[in-house]
Amino acid sequence: MTSLNNSMVDPWTVVWGAVWANGGRICGSFNPRDSAGAYVGFKRFVGQGRGRVLIDSVSSADDFNREWETYCKHAHFMVRQGDPPAPPLHEMTRQERKDEVAAFSIRPIRLPKSGGDEA
């Protein structure tokens, strides 16, 4: 979202739709203004990490459609509710969780064993 905002003519007026995470990608929609100040209509985007973003009707159609079909049909984590809405959340498979951990460089939190006052 930051990469998209930085590329906008008027980033303070962007209207965000739903934004969600899945498979190491951030998916969603946004409605920016053009240089004349008019809203251009909602566009879908796929954030691939390290500031790389594919935008529907701006990026290569093949690249965008492949990424959207692969990563954006499900949501594992809701970043922002909005209209247009996100797809329904679904529970991650083990492989999907492994992919998320690798993509976002996160480690699972180990909870203490129950049966004590330690936290």
N, C-alpha and C positions, 0 to 999 in steps of 0.2 A: 504494500500500500504506500510505503514511503517512496519507493522508486516511481510509482505512478504519480504521486503528488508532485514530486520534483520535476516531472516532465510536463505538467499542466500549465496552461496559460494563466489560469486563475485558480490555484489549488485550494483556496479557502472556500470556494463555492461548489466544489465537487459534491455530488449527491451519491452516496454509497448505497448499493443494494446489499444483499446478504454476502458474507465472506466466510469461507470455511477452509479447513485444512484436510488433506487426504493424500496419502502416499508421498509425503515429502514436498507437496505442492500447496500453494495457497490459491484458491479459486474464488471467483465472485464476479460482481458486476458493478459498474460505476457510470455516472452520467456527468461528463465534464462540459464546460463551456468552451465555445470556440473564440477566436480573436475578436469577433463582433459582440461577444457577451451572451450569445444564445446557447441554450442547452442543445447538445447534439443527439441525445437519446442514449439509452443504456447500452453499454458495450460489455461483453464478457472478457475476463482476463484470467491468465494462469501465471502465477509467480513461480519461477523455477528455482529460486535461490540465488544468492550473490547478486541481487539486483536485476537479474534477467526476467523480463516479463513478456509474455505473448498476449497480444490484444486481438480479439476477433475483428475481422475486416481491415486490420492494419498490418498484422504479421502474415507470413505465408499461411494460406488456408490449410494446406496439408499439415504443416507443423502444428498450427493451433488446433485443428480438429482432432489430430492424433492425441495430443496432450489432454484436451478436454474429455475425449471419450475414455481415455485411460485413467485419469486422475480425478475428474470432477463430477462423475455420476453419483458418487456417494460422499458423505461427509463423516469424518471421524471426530472432528472437533469444530465447534461453531465459534468463529472469531467474532462475528457480528450478525445479528438478525437484520433483516431488511426486506425491502420489496423492490425487485423480484426476490422471492424466497429461495432459500437453499434447499437442496435435496434432503430427505430424511437422514438422520444419523443412523449409522449401523455399527455394530461391534466389530472391532478389528480382528482379523485372523492373526495367527502368530507371525506369519511372513510379513503382513502389513505393519504390525507393530515393530518388527525388526527394521523394516524400511523407514518408518517414521523416526526411530531412534537414530539410525544412520544419517538420515537427511537433516535432522535438526540438532545433531550432536548432543542429545540428551541422554541421561542415564536414569533408569528406573529408581524410584525411592524405595529403600528397604525399610519396612516398618518393624519396630521392635516386636519380639514375641509377646503374646498376651500372658498375663499372670504376674504382674509386678507393677510397681509404681513408676518404673523408668519410662521415659518417653523418648 
